[in-house]
Amino acid sequence: MKRIGLKSSWLAALALVSLGGCTTVTDWIAPAVIDPPAELQEIQERVAAQSVWSRSLGGTDEQRLNLVPEYSQGRLYVADADGTVSALDAQTGRSLWSVELDAPLSGGPGVGEGLVLLGTTDAEVIALSQADGSERWRARVSSEVLSTPVAAFGRVVARTIDGKVFGLDAATGEHKWRYEREIPILTLRGTGSPVISGSSVLCGMSGGRLLALDIESGDVVWDAIVAVPSGRTELERLADIDGDPLLMDGIAYVATYQGEVAAVGEHSGSLLWRRKFSSYAGMAADRYQVYASDADGFVWALDADNGSAGWRQEALRNRQLSDVATVGGLVAVGDFEGYVHFLSAEDGSLVGRTRVGSDPITKGMLVAEGLLFVLGDGGKLEALRLSPLR
């Protein structure tokens, strides 16, 4: 397919075009006019990032896969596109177990119900033992699994790229329920991962809706409209939720591409606030603010109670920013050249910078046990400890 021109800045996603029930993947969408990425300026560094350990994993094949580290009980679970899945000691990086799966992995790992869960480009969900990595089962689903499967209450929930959500028996992989919704003609390549909320599972959908499904039965608990697609063309009406819903203090925060960022009651589905915002990345939060990078490369702090802007950092414009993470009063975000930038959560000022290889950082930002784990798209995983400079 030919490239589609956009007047807006860089779009960090592939598009899916569904015609007559057949879904195909386009090339990267190339802007018609694009501003160059902002050059990095000297900053007064107030934070140092020390490498505690690093490992080289397999890359993501430049397919916009969703293979990101997962932390649980002192272990870091990681996977690569070639099928290697490993459990690492979070503090030392030492391998506790590693298995080679004959499968093209695309989503995960997820952890729950004693399982490590992976999705594949071949439309399978694979469950391994959390203890030793031995394979428990494989289940066939309808299409590629780019999101991270999750598990609780005896169910494994996986979302596929064709808009379906599957509930599988955690012990056997048997299909227990399926939810499906028609997807728009044009969507971003990528899907936000389901998030467990009590006995429900929250799923951000193409077209700007956030759903809560009963995890045992798959029944709809509530269905919230986060963004209403608008415009004359399918491209203008793109309004996908590509980042994972963020839960904090009974509220689910979610952002759409070319739509809004919104706060939704976690248990009721009621819309608490929303504001215009365009993002394909995951957010982070503390008690007072929600932090997000937008499609133009600006980093924002929004008031968690009403959505008003606290600050906006523009120095990283068009640097194709990653999901954000919060650590020790700082906001961390990666970019397309492998840099990790540290911003003050208080005022958004840039207070530190380090480089984790030369590959882009798209996702793979995780905070656990006082460390920031960063995974570059080329497969370099680094554990960083931050400390103030005197």
C-alpha positions as CSV (number, residue, x, y, z in Angstrom):
1,M,0.0,0.0,0.0
2,K,1.1,3.5,-0.6
3,R,2.0,5.9,2.2
4,I,-0.6,8.3,3.5
5,G,0.4,11.9,4.1
6,L,-0.4,13.7,7.3
7,K,-0.1,17.4,8.1
8,S,0.4,16.7,11.8
9,S,3.7,15.7,13.3
10,W,5.2,12.1,13.5
11,L,2.7,9.3,14.0
12,A,4.4,6.5,15.9
13,A,2.2,3.7,14.7
14,L,1.3,1.6,11.8
15,A,-2.3,1.7,10.4
16,L,-4.5,-1.2,9.8
17,V,-7.0,-1.1,7.0
18,S,-10.0,-3.5,7.1
19,L,-11.8,-3.9,3.8
20,G,-14.3,-6.6,3.2
21,G,-13.3,-8.4,6.4
22,C,-9.7,-8.7,5.4
23,T,-7.2,-6.8,7.5
24,T,-3.8,-5.8,6.0
25,V,-1.0,-3.7,7.4
26,T,0.2,-0.6,5.7
27,D,3.6,1.0,5.6
28,W,4.6,3.5,8.2
29,I,2.4,6.6,7.8
30,A,4.7,9.4,6.7
31,P,3.8,13.0,7.4
32,A,3.4,15.3,4.4
33,V,5.3,18.0,6.2
34,I,7.2,17.2,9.3
35,D,9.2,19.3,11.7
36,P,12.6,17.7,12.5
37,P,13.1,16.3,16.0
38,A,14.2,18.8,18.6
39,E,18.0,18.9,19.1
40,L,19.0,18.1,22.6
41,Q,20.1,21.1,24.6
42,E,22.5,21.3,27.5
43,I,20.7,21.0,30.8
44,Q,21.7,21.5,34.4
45,E,21.7,18.0,35.6
46,R,20.5,17.4,39.1
47,V,20.0,13.6,38.8
48,A,22.5,10.9,37.9
49,A,21.4,7.5,36.5
50,Q,23.7,4.7,37.5
51,S,23.6,1.4,35.6
52,V,23.1,-1.5,38.1
53,W,23.0,-4.2,35.5
54,S,22.2,-4.7,31.8
55,R,21.4,-7.6,29.5
56,S,21.0,-8.1,25.8
57,L,17.7,-9.6,24.7
58,G,16.4,-10.2,21.2
59,G,14.8,-7.2,19.5
60,T,11.2,-6.6,18.4
61,D,11.8,-7.0,14.7
62,E,10.6,-3.4,14.1
63,Q,7.0,-4.7,14.0
64,R,5.6,-2.5,16.7
65,L,5.4,-5.5,19.0
66,N,4.4,-5.1,22.7
67,L,7.1,-7.2,24.5
68,V,7.7,-5.3,27.7
69,P,9.2,-6.4,31.0
70,E,6.8,-7.5,33.8
71,Y,7.7,-7.5,37.5
72,S,6.4,-9.8,40.2
73,Q,7.7,-10.8,43.6
74,G,11.3,-9.9,43.0
75,R,11.5,-11.3,39.5
76,L,11.5,-9.5,36.1
77,Y,9.9,-11.5,33.3
78,V,11.1,-10.7,29.7
79,A,10.5,-12.0,26.2
80,D,11.8,-11.4,22.7
81,A,10.3,-11.8,19.2
82,D,12.2,-15.0,18.5
83,G,10.5,-16.8,21.3
84,T,12.9,-16.6,24.2
85,V,11.2,-16.1,27.6
86,S,13.2,-15.5,30.8
87,A,12.8,-14.9,34.5
88,L,15.5,-12.6,36.0
89,D,16.4,-11.6,39.5
90,A,15.3,-7.9,39.5
91,Q,18.2,-6.7,41.6
92,T,21.0,-8.5,39.9
93,G,19.8,-9.5,36.4
94,R,20.8,-13.1,37.1
95,S,18.8,-15.6,35.0
96,L,16.5,-17.8,37.1
97,W,15.1,-19.7,34.1
98,S,14.9,-19.3,30.4
99,V,13.0,-21.2,27.7
100,E,12.9,-21.2,24.0
101,L,9.4,-21.3,22.5
102,D,8.8,-22.2,18.9
103,A,6.6,-19.2,18.4
104,P,6.8,-15.6,17.1
105,L,6.0,-13.7,20.2
106,S,4.2,-10.3,20.0
107,G,2.6,-9.5,23.4
108,G,3.6,-9.9,27.0
109,P,4.8,-11.3,29.3
110,G,1.8,-11.1,31.6
111,V,1.9,-12.7,35.1
112,G,-1.0,-14.1,37.1
113,E,-2.6,-17.3,38.5
114,G,0.9,-18.8,38.7
115,L,1.4,-18.3,35.0
116,V,3.6,-16.3,32.6
117,L,1.5,-15.4,29.6
118,L,2.5,-14.5,26.0
119,G,0.6,-13.6,22.8
120,T,1.9,-14.5,19.3
121,T,1.6,-13.1,15.8
122,D,0.2,-16.6,14.9
123,A,-3.0,-16.0,17.0
124,E,-2.0,-18.0,20.0
125,V,-1.9,-17.4,23.8
126,I,0.8,-19.4,25.5
127,A,0.9,-20.1,29.3
128,L,4.1,-21.1,31.1
129,S,4.7,-22.0,34.7
130,Q,5.8,-18.9,36.7
131,A,8.0,-21.2,38.8
132,D,10.2,-22.8,36.1
133,G,9.0,-21.7,32.7
134,S,7.6,-25.1,31.7
135,E,4.7,-24.9,29.2
136,R,1.2,-25.4,30.5
137,W,-1.0,-24.8,27.5
138,R,-1.6,-23.0,24.2
139,A,-4.9,-21.6,23.1
140,R,-5.9,-20.5,19.6
141,V,-7.6,-17.1,19.3
142,S,-8.9,-15.1,16.3
143,S,-5.8,-13.0,15.3
144,E,-2.5,-11.5,16.4
145,V,-2.1,-10.7,20.1
146,L,-0.2,-7.4,20.4
147,S,-1.4,-6.7,24.0
148,T,-0.2,-8.3,27.2
149,P,-2.5,-11.1,28.5
150,V,-3.6,-10.8,32.1
151,A,-5.0,-13.3,34.6
152,A,-7.1,-13.4,37.8
153,F,-10.0,-15.3,39.3
154,G,-9.2,-18.4,37.2
155,R,-9.4,-16.6,33.9
156,V,-6.8,-15.5,31.4
157,V,-7.9,-12.5,29.3
158,A,-6.3,-11.7,26.0
159,R,-7.2,-9.0,23.5
160,T,-6.6,-9.5,19.8
161,I,-5.9,-7.0,17.1
162,D,-9.2,-7.6,15.3
163,G,-11.1,-6.1,18.3
164,K,-12.0,-9.3,20.2
165,V,-11.4,-10.0,23.9
166,F,-11.1,-13.7,25.0
167,G,-11.6,-15.2,28.4
168,L,-9.7,-18.5,28.8
169,D,-9.6,-21.0,31.6
170,A,-6.4,-20.4,33.5
171,A,-5.8,-24.1,34.2
172,T,-6.4,-25.4,30.7
173,G,-6.7,-22.6,28.2
174,E,-10.2,-23.6,27.3
175,H,-12.4,-20.8,25.8
176,K,-14.9,-19.6,28.4
177,W,-16.2,-16.4,26.7
178,R,-15.6,-14.0,23.9
179,Y,-16.4,-10.3,23.5
180,E,-16.3,-8.7,20.1
181,R,-17.0,-5.3,18.7
182,E,-16.7,-4.1,15.1
183,I,-13.5,-2.1,14.6
184,P,-13.2,1.0,12.4
185,I,-11.9,0.8,8.9
186,L,-8.7,2.4,9.9
187,T,-6.9,1.8,13.3
188,L,-3.5,2.2,14.8
189,R,-1.3,-0.9,14.8
190,G,-1.3,-1.7,18.4
191,T,-3.8,-2.4,21.2
192,G,-3.8,-1.3,24.8
193,S,-3.5,-4.2,27.2
194,P,-6.4,-5.3,29.4
195,V,-6.1,-4.2,33.1
196,I,-7.5,-6.1,36.0
197,S,-9.9,-4.0,38.2
198,G,-11.3,-6.1,41.1
199,S,-13.5,-8.8,39.4
200,S,-13.6,-6.8,36.1
201,V,-11.1,-6.3,33.3
202,L,-10.8,-2.9,31.6
203,C,-10.1,-2.7,27.9
204,G,-9.5,0.3,25.8
205,M,-10.9,-0.2,22.3
206,S,-10.5,1.2,18.8
207,G,-12.9,4.1,18.3
208,G,-12.3,5.7,21.7
209,R,-14.4,3.5,24.1
210,L,-13.3,2.0,27.4
211,L,-15.1,-1.2,28.5
212,A,-15.3,-3.0,31.8
213,L,-16.0,-6.7,31.4
214,D,-16.8,-9.2,34.1
215,I,-13.7,-11.4,34.2
216,E,-15.5,-14.6,34.9
217,S,-18.4,-14.3,32.4
218,G,-17.3,-11.7,29.9
219,D,-20.5,-9.7,30.5
220,V,-20.3,-5.9,30.0
221,V,-20.2,-4.1,33.3
222,W,-20.1,-0.7,31.8
223,D,-19.1,1.0,28.5
224,A,-17.7,4.5,28.5
225,I,-17.2,6.9,25.5
226,V,-13.8,8.5,26.0
227,A,-13.6,10.2,22.5
228,V,-16.1,10.6,19.7
229,P,-14.4,10.1,16.3
230,S,-14.9,13.1,14.0
231,G,-13.8,14.3,10.6
232,R,-14.5,13.8,7.0
233,T,-12.0,11.0,6.3
234,E,-11.3,7.7,8.1
235,L,-7.8,9.1,8.9
236,E,-9.3,12.1,10.6
237,R,-11.6,9.8,12.5
238,L,-8.8,7.8,14.0
239,A,-9.5,7.8,17.8
240,D,-7.9,4.7,19.2
241,I,-6.9,3.9,22.8
242,D,-3.4,2.5,22.3
243,G,-2.0,2.9,25.8
244,D,-3.0,0.8,28.8
245,P,-5.7,2.2,31.1
246,L,-4.1,3.6,34.2
247,L,-5.8,2.9,37.6
248,M,-5.4,5.1,40.7
249,D,-7.6,5.7,43.7
250,G,-10.7,4.3,42.1
251,I,-10.3,6.2,38.8
252,A,-9.2,4.9,35.4
253,Y,-7.3,7.3,33.2
254,V,-7.1,6.8,29.5
255,A,-5.9,8.7,26.4
256,T,-6.8,8.4,22.8
257,Y,-5.0,9.2,19.6
258,Q,-6.6,12.3,18.0
259,G,-9.2,12.4,20.8
260,E,-9.2,13.1,24.5
261,V,-7.6,12.1,27.7
262,A,-10.2,11.3,30.3
263,A,-10.9,10.2,33.9
264,V,-13.5,7.5,34.3
265,G,-14.9,6.0,37.5
266,E,-13.3,2.6,37.8
267,H,-16.4,0.9,39.1
268,S,-19.2,3.0,37.6
269,G,-17.9,3.9,34.2
270,S,-19.0,7.5,34.8
271,L,-17.0,10.2,33.0
272,L,-15.4,12.5,35.6
273,W,-13.5,14.8,33.2
274,R,-11.9,14.8,29.8
275,R,-9.9,17.3,27.7
276,K,-8.6,17.4,24.1
277,F,-5.4,15.3,23.9
278,S,-3.7,13.0,21.4
279,S,-1.5,10.2,22.6
280,Y,-0.6,6.7,21.6
281,A,1.6,6.1,24.7
282,G,1.0,4.9,28.2
283,M,0.6,7.2,31.2
284,A,1.9,7.4,34.7
285,A,0.6,9.1,37.8
286,D,1.1,10.1,41.4
287,R,-1.6,11.2,43.9
288,Y,-1.9,14.6,42.4
289,Q,-1.0,14.5,38.8
290,V,-1.2,12.3,35.7
291,Y,1.8,12.4,33.3
292,A,1.7,11.7,29.6
293,S,3.6,12.3,26.4
294,D,1.5,13.5,23.5
295,A,1.7,12.8,19.7
296,D,3.8,15.9,19.2
297,G,6.5,14.9,21.8
298,F,5.3,17.3,24.5
299,V,5.3,15.9,28.1
300,W,2.4,17.0,30.2
301,A,1.3,17.0,33.9
302,L,-2.5,17.1,34.3
303,D,-4.3,17.6,37.5
304,A,-5.6,14.1,38.5
305,D,-8.9,15.7,39.9
306,N,-10.0,17.9,37.0
307,G,-7.6,17.4,34.0
308,S,-6.2,21.0,34.1
309,A,-2.6,21.4,32.8
310,G,0.0,21.8,35.6
311,W,2.9,22.1,33.2
312,R,4.0,21.2,29.6
313,Q,7.6,20.4,28.6
314,E,8.2,21.2,24.9
315,A,12.0,20.6,24.7
316,L,11.5,17.0,23.4
317,R,9.2,17.9,20.5
318,N,9.0,15.3,17.7
319,R,11.5,13.0,19.5
320,Q,9.0,10.1,19.2
321,L,8.5,9.6,22.9
322,S,7.8,6.4,24.8
323,D,5.4,5.6,27.6
324,V,6.3,7.5,30.7
325,A,7.1,6.3,34.2
326,T,7.3,8.0,37.6
327,V,10.2,7.4,40.0
328,G,11.3,9.3,43.1
329,G,9.6,12.6,42.3
330,L,10.7,12.4,38.6
331,V,9.0,11.6,35.3
332,A,11.1,9.4,33.0
333,V,10.5,9.2,29.2
334,G,12.5,7.6,26.4
335,D,13.0,8.7,22.8
336,F,13.9,7.5,19.3
337,E,17.7,7.8,19.9
338,G,17.8,5.7,23.0
339,Y,17.9,8.6,25.5
340,V,16.0,8.5,28.7
341,H,15.0,12.0,29.9
342,F,14.2,12.9,33.5
343,L,11.8,15.7,34.3
344,S,10.9,17.2,37.7
345,A,7.4,16.1,38.5
346,E,6.9,19.4,40.3
347,D,7.5,21.8,37.3
348,G,8.5,19.7,34.3
349,S,12.1,21.0,34.1
350,L,14.6,18.7,32.6
351,V,16.9,17.6,35.4
352,G,18.8,14.6,33.9
353,R,19.5,12.4,30.9
354,T,21.2,9.1,30.1
355,R,21.4,6.9,27.1
356,V,20.5,3.2,26.9
357,G,21.9,2.1,23.6
358,S,21.1,3.8,20.2
359,D,17.8,2.0,19.5
360,P,14.5,3.7,20.0
361,I,12.7,3.3,23.3
362,T,9.0,2.8,22.5
363,K,7.7,1.0,25.6
364,G,9.5,-1.0,28.2
365,M,9.7,1.6,31.1
366,L,9.1,-0.1,34.4
367,V,9.7,0.9,38.0
368,A,10.2,-1.7,40.8
369,E,12.3,-2.2,43.9
370,G,13.7,1.3,43.6
371,L,15.1,0.7,40.1
372,L,14.0,2.0,36.7
373,F,14.1,-0.8,34.0
374,V,14.4,0.4,30.4
375,L,14.1,-1.8,27.4
376,G,15.2,-0.5,24.0
377,D,13.6,-1.7,20.8
378,G,16.9,-3.4,19.9
379,G,16.7,-5.6,23.0
380,K,19.0,-3.9,25.4
381,L,17.6,-4.1,28.9
382,E,19.1,-1.8,31.6
383,A,18.4,-1.4,35.3
384,L,19.1,2.1,36.5
385,R,19.3,3.6,40.0
386,L,18.8,7.3,40.3
387,S,20.5,9.6,42.8
388,P,20.7,13.3,43.2
389,L,23.8,15.2,42.2
390,R,25.4,17.3,44.9
